[in-house]
Amino acid sequence: MYFLRQFLLIFVFFIQVLPIYAFVIDEVKSRGYLKCGVSEPRIGFSDIDDKGNFVGFDVDMCRAVAAAIFADSNKVEFIVTTNRSRFPILAGGEVDMLARLTTWTFSRDVNLGFEFTGVNFYDGQGFMVRSSLGISSAKDLNGASICIIQGETSTFNIDNFFNKNNITYEPVIVELNDEAFENFISDRCDVYSNYITELANKRISLPNSRDFIILPELISKEPLSPLVNHGDDQWRDVVSWSLKVMIVAEELNITSKNIDEFIDSDNNEILRLLGMVGAYGDMIELDEKWAYNIIKQVGNYGEVFDRNLGSETALNFNRGMNKLYTDGGLLFVPPFR
């Protein structure tokens, strides 16, 4: 009787819970488009171009998922979210996923009922300096003056970095972050420190933005990730592997422009990725060309990064930790097999 009672309790639990959490992929397919939460306008990540189209690094994450599901990267409704509204909007099912700047943390992962699907951008505290200083690494900042706010975590990170590298700096104490930036622009300190996403947006606000560079080192961890609601592993897999496919494609040197040249490849991983062998689409309940469509329509990770954040854009980001692991970065995904 005990085991029968336990079985019935488990059965009732799944009957009650599964309709709430499961089968997002079926709902999205039935609706005919993806609902994706993005940031309020932020150059490089989520913005609107002159033609009224959403563009940006996070926007392309949404488009990749749409390409995987519908073979059409345009089948997305973009829903703008703020720092305050993003989590209630996702939890309430108003969006299928969030692809905005959101740091993967313990409490958000285990306490808020969300699933992070993989790091797509390594943010963190960094340093901005004038290019006239002629340095390319934060390790060359010995003796530099830095505008700091006493008692802030950012100052602790700076102290830790300088101590670890056996170098020193001259603190210029201010009370507010905006004051630190103003002092830096006014040449009262050599260095301004903030998250690199903030540094980049501050830099492009300047008329002489090319006179400033962001050094490649990160001195804190802010791994950014798309996220979905907890409880639907299949949907998490779709979003997670849409990102992973773009990274794998870069590892294999497959781009949106040369992808068709690989159709006759003798590399089995490439053939699996392009839907030529195996049933890798069926495993995830997508068309066998789902990964091909992501790469063809959106591009590999490097293309997405360069198009939105790279050296030819206003943000002019150095990829730094966002390089592939084979190039000294942190981007690493499981093999496609």
C-alpha positions as CSV (number, residue, x, y, z in Angstrom):
1,M,0.0,0.0,0.0
2,Y,2.8,2.4,0.8
3,F,4.4,2.1,-2.6
4,L,1.0,2.4,-4.3
5,R,0.3,5.6,-2.3
6,Q,3.8,7.0,-3.2
7,F,3.2,6.2,-6.9
8,L,-0.2,7.9,-6.9
9,L,1.3,11.0,-5.2
10,I,4.0,11.2,-7.9
11,F,1.5,10.7,-10.6
12,V,-0.8,13.4,-9.3
13,F,2.2,15.8,-9.0
14,F,3.2,15.3,-12.6
15,I,-0.4,15.7,-13.8
16,Q,-0.6,19.0,-12.0
17,V,2.8,20.4,-12.8
18,L,3.5,19.4,-16.4
19,P,0.8,21.5,-18.0
20,I,2.3,24.5,-16.3
21,Y,5.9,24.1,-17.3
22,A,6.3,21.6,-20.1
23,F,6.0,21.8,-23.9
24,V,7.0,25.4,-24.5
25,I,8.3,24.3,-27.8
26,D,4.8,23.1,-28.8
27,E,3.3,26.3,-27.7
28,V,5.8,28.4,-29.7
29,K,5.3,26.2,-32.8
30,S,1.6,26.5,-32.6
31,R,1.8,30.3,-32.1
32,G,4.0,30.6,-35.1
33,Y,6.6,32.9,-33.6
34,L,9.0,33.2,-30.6
35,K,8.4,35.8,-27.9
36,C,11.8,37.0,-26.7
37,G,12.6,39.5,-24.0
38,V,15.4,41.9,-24.7
39,S,16.9,45.0,-23.0
40,E,15.7,48.5,-23.4
41,P,17.6,50.2,-26.2
42,R,21.3,49.5,-25.7
43,I,23.8,50.0,-28.5
44,G,25.4,46.7,-29.6
45,F,23.1,44.5,-27.5
46,S,19.5,45.5,-28.2
47,D,18.7,48.5,-30.4
48,I,16.5,49.6,-33.2
49,D,18.0,50.6,-36.6
50,D,16.9,53.3,-39.0
51,K,14.4,50.9,-40.6
52,G,12.7,50.1,-37.3
53,N,14.3,46.6,-37.0
54,F,15.7,45.2,-33.8
55,V,19.4,44.6,-34.0
56,G,22.1,43.6,-31.6
57,F,24.0,40.8,-29.9
58,D,21.1,39.8,-27.7
59,V,18.6,40.2,-30.6
60,D,20.6,37.7,-32.6
61,M,20.3,35.2,-29.8
62,C,16.5,35.4,-30.2
63,R,16.8,35.1,-34.0
64,A,19.0,32.0,-33.7
65,V,16.3,30.3,-31.7
66,A,13.6,31.4,-34.2
67,A,15.8,30.0,-37.1
68,A,16.1,26.7,-35.3
69,I,12.4,26.3,-34.8
70,F,10.9,27.9,-37.9
71,A,13.8,28.0,-40.4
72,D,13.1,31.8,-40.3
73,S,15.1,34.1,-38.0
74,N,12.5,36.8,-38.4
75,K,9.7,35.0,-36.7
76,V,10.3,36.7,-33.4
77,E,8.3,39.2,-31.3
78,F,10.7,41.3,-29.3
79,I,9.5,42.4,-26.0
80,V,11.5,45.1,-24.2
81,T,12.2,44.5,-20.5
82,T,13.8,46.5,-17.8
83,N,15.9,45.4,-14.9
84,R,12.8,45.4,-12.7
85,S,10.3,43.9,-15.1
86,R,12.4,41.1,-16.8
87,F,12.0,38.4,-14.2
88,P,8.2,38.9,-13.6
89,I,7.7,38.9,-17.4
90,L,9.5,35.7,-17.8
91,A,8.0,34.0,-14.8
92,G,4.5,35.0,-16.0
93,G,5.0,33.5,-19.4
94,E,4.8,36.8,-21.3
95,V,8.0,35.8,-23.0
96,D,9.4,32.3,-23.9
97,M,12.9,33.3,-23.1
98,L,15.1,36.3,-22.0
99,A,18.1,37.2,-24.1
100,R,19.0,40.4,-22.3
101,L,22.0,41.3,-20.2
102,T,21.5,39.0,-17.2
103,T,24.2,37.7,-14.9
104,W,24.1,34.0,-14.0
105,T,24.2,33.9,-10.2
106,F,23.4,31.2,-7.6
107,S,20.3,32.9,-6.2
108,R,18.8,33.5,-9.6
109,D,19.5,30.0,-10.7
110,V,18.1,28.1,-7.6
111,N,15.7,30.6,-5.9
112,L,13.9,32.4,-8.7
113,G,12.9,29.3,-10.7
114,F,14.8,30.0,-13.8
115,E,17.2,28.0,-16.0
116,F,20.3,29.7,-17.4
117,T,21.1,28.2,-20.8
118,G,24.8,28.9,-21.2
119,V,27.2,31.8,-21.0
120,N,27.0,33.9,-24.2
121,F,29.0,36.8,-23.0
122,Y,31.6,37.1,-20.2
123,D,31.2,40.6,-18.7
124,G,33.0,41.9,-15.7
125,Q,34.8,44.8,-14.3
126,G,37.6,46.2,-16.5
127,F,39.6,49.4,-17.1
128,M,39.3,52.2,-19.7
129,V,42.3,54.4,-20.5
130,R,43.3,57.0,-23.0
131,S,45.0,55.4,-26.0
132,S,47.7,58.0,-25.8
133,L,49.0,56.1,-22.7
134,G,50.3,53.5,-25.2
135,I,49.4,50.5,-23.0
136,S,47.6,47.3,-24.0
137,S,47.3,45.5,-20.7
138,A,46.0,46.4,-17.2
139,K,49.2,44.9,-15.9
140,D,51.0,47.9,-17.3
141,L,49.0,50.3,-15.0
142,N,51.7,50.4,-12.3
143,G,51.6,53.9,-10.8
144,A,48.5,55.0,-12.6
145,S,45.8,57.1,-10.9
146,I,42.4,55.6,-10.7
147,C,39.1,57.2,-9.7
148,I,37.6,55.0,-7.0
149,I,34.6,55.0,-4.6
150,Q,35.7,54.0,-1.2
151,G,33.9,50.9,0.3
152,E,32.5,49.8,-3.1
153,T,33.0,46.2,-4.4
154,S,34.6,47.8,-7.5
155,T,37.4,49.2,-5.4
156,F,37.9,45.9,-3.6
157,N,38.3,44.3,-7.1
158,I,40.9,46.9,-8.1
159,D,42.9,46.5,-4.9
160,N,42.8,42.7,-5.3
161,F,44.0,42.9,-8.9
162,F,46.9,45.3,-8.2
163,N,48.0,43.3,-5.1
164,K,47.9,40.1,-7.0
165,N,50.1,41.5,-9.8
166,N,52.5,43.3,-7.4
167,I,51.8,46.8,-8.8
168,T,50.4,49.9,-7.2
169,Y,48.1,52.7,-8.1
170,E,47.2,56.2,-6.9
171,P,43.6,56.5,-5.7
172,V,41.5,59.5,-6.6
173,I,38.6,59.3,-4.3
174,V,35.1,60.3,-5.5
175,E,31.6,59.7,-4.1
176,L,29.6,58.6,-7.2
177,N,30.3,56.6,-10.3
178,D,29.2,59.5,-12.6
179,E,31.7,61.7,-10.7
180,A,34.4,59.1,-11.4
181,F,33.7,59.1,-15.1
182,E,33.6,63.0,-15.2
183,N,37.0,63.1,-13.4
184,F,38.4,60.6,-15.9
185,I,37.2,62.6,-18.9
186,S,38.6,65.8,-17.3
187,D,42.0,64.0,-17.0
188,R,42.0,64.1,-13.2
189,C,42.7,60.4,-13.2
190,D,44.3,58.0,-15.7
191,V,41.9,55.1,-15.4
192,Y,38.1,54.6,-15.2
193,S,36.8,51.2,-14.0
194,N,33.4,49.7,-14.5
195,Y,31.8,46.6,-16.2
196,I,33.1,46.4,-19.7
197,T,29.6,46.7,-21.1
198,E,29.2,50.0,-19.2
199,L,32.7,51.1,-20.3
200,A,31.8,50.6,-23.9
201,N,28.6,52.5,-23.7
202,K,30.3,55.3,-21.8
203,R,33.0,55.5,-24.4
204,I,30.6,55.8,-27.4
205,S,28.9,58.7,-25.7
206,L,32.1,60.7,-26.2
207,P,32.8,62.7,-29.4
208,N,36.4,61.5,-29.4
209,S,35.6,57.9,-28.5
210,R,38.4,56.4,-30.6
211,D,40.9,58.2,-28.2
212,F,39.9,55.7,-25.5
213,I,40.5,52.0,-25.2
214,I,39.2,49.2,-23.0
215,L,41.9,47.0,-21.7
216,P,41.3,43.2,-22.2
217,E,41.6,42.0,-18.6
218,L,38.4,41.4,-16.5
219,I,38.8,41.6,-12.7
220,S,35.4,40.3,-11.7
221,K,33.0,37.6,-12.9
222,E,29.7,38.6,-14.6
223,P,28.8,35.7,-16.9
224,L,25.7,36.7,-19.0
225,S,23.3,34.1,-20.2
226,P,19.9,33.7,-21.9
227,L,17.4,32.2,-19.5
228,V,14.1,30.3,-19.5
229,N,11.6,29.2,-16.9
230,H,12.5,26.2,-14.8
231,G,10.8,22.9,-15.4
232,D,11.0,22.3,-19.2
233,D,14.2,20.6,-20.0
234,Q,13.3,20.2,-23.6
235,W,12.8,23.9,-24.1
236,R,16.0,24.7,-22.2
237,D,17.8,22.3,-24.6
238,V,16.5,24.2,-27.7
239,V,17.7,27.6,-26.4
240,S,20.9,26.2,-25.0
241,W,21.9,24.4,-28.1
242,S,21.0,27.2,-30.4
243,L,23.8,29.1,-28.7
244,K,26.1,26.2,-28.6
245,V,25.7,25.6,-32.4
246,M,27.0,29.1,-33.1
247,I,30.1,28.4,-31.0
248,V,30.7,25.0,-32.5
249,A,30.4,26.5,-36.0
250,E,33.1,29.0,-35.2
251,E,35.3,26.2,-33.8
252,L,34.8,24.4,-37.2
253,N,35.4,27.6,-39.2
254,I,31.9,27.4,-40.6
255,T,30.3,30.8,-41.4
256,S,27.0,32.0,-42.9
257,K,28.9,32.7,-46.1
258,N,30.8,29.4,-46.6
259,I,28.4,26.9,-44.9
260,D,27.3,25.4,-48.2
261,E,30.9,24.5,-49.1
262,F,30.9,22.0,-46.2
263,I,27.9,19.9,-47.4
264,D,30.4,17.4,-48.9
265,S,32.7,17.5,-45.9
266,D,34.4,14.2,-44.7
267,N,34.2,15.5,-41.1
268,N,31.3,13.7,-39.4
269,E,30.8,16.4,-36.8
270,I,30.2,18.9,-39.5
271,L,27.8,16.6,-41.3
272,R,25.9,16.0,-38.1
273,L,25.8,19.8,-37.5
274,L,24.5,20.5,-41.0
275,G,21.8,17.7,-40.8
276,M,23.4,15.5,-43.4
277,V,23.8,12.4,-41.2
278,G,22.0,11.2,-38.1
279,A,18.7,12.3,-36.5
280,Y,20.0,15.2,-34.4
281,G,17.0,17.3,-35.3
282,D,14.6,14.6,-34.3
283,M,16.3,14.3,-30.9
284,I,15.4,17.9,-30.1
285,E,12.0,17.9,-32.0
286,L,13.2,20.2,-34.7
287,D,13.9,19.9,-38.4
288,E,17.1,18.1,-39.3
289,K,18.4,21.4,-40.8
290,W,17.8,23.4,-37.6
291,A,21.5,24.0,-36.9
292,Y,22.2,24.7,-40.5
293,N,19.5,27.4,-40.5
294,I,21.0,29.1,-37.4
295,I,24.4,29.4,-39.0
296,K,23.1,30.3,-42.5
297,Q,20.7,32.9,-41.3
298,V,22.3,34.3,-38.2
299,G,26.0,33.3,-38.4
300,N,28.5,31.7,-36.1
301,Y,29.4,33.2,-32.7
302,G,32.3,35.2,-34.1
303,E,30.2,36.7,-36.9
304,V,27.5,37.7,-34.3
305,F,30.1,39.2,-32.0
306,D,31.9,41.1,-34.8
307,R,28.7,42.4,-36.4
308,N,27.4,43.9,-33.1
309,L,30.3,44.4,-30.8
310,G,33.5,44.1,-32.8
311,S,36.3,46.4,-34.0
312,E,34.2,47.8,-36.9
313,T,31.3,48.8,-34.6
314,A,30.8,51.8,-32.4
315,L,31.5,49.7,-29.3
316,N,34.8,48.4,-30.6
317,F,35.1,45.5,-28.1
318,N,38.1,43.4,-27.7
319,R,36.8,39.8,-27.4
320,G,39.1,39.0,-24.5
321,M,37.5,36.2,-22.5
322,N,34.8,35.9,-25.2
323,K,37.3,34.2,-27.5
324,L,37.2,30.5,-28.2
325,Y,39.1,28.4,-25.7
326,T,41.5,27.5,-28.5
327,D,42.3,31.2,-28.8
328,G,42.9,31.9,-25.1
329,G,39.2,32.7,-24.2
330,L,36.6,30.9,-22.1
331,L,34.1,29.8,-24.8
332,F,33.8,26.1,-24.7
333,V,30.9,23.8,-25.6
334,P,30.4,20.0,-25.7
335,P,31.1,18.3,-29.1
336,F,28.2,17.9,-31.5
337,R,27.8,14.1,-31.5
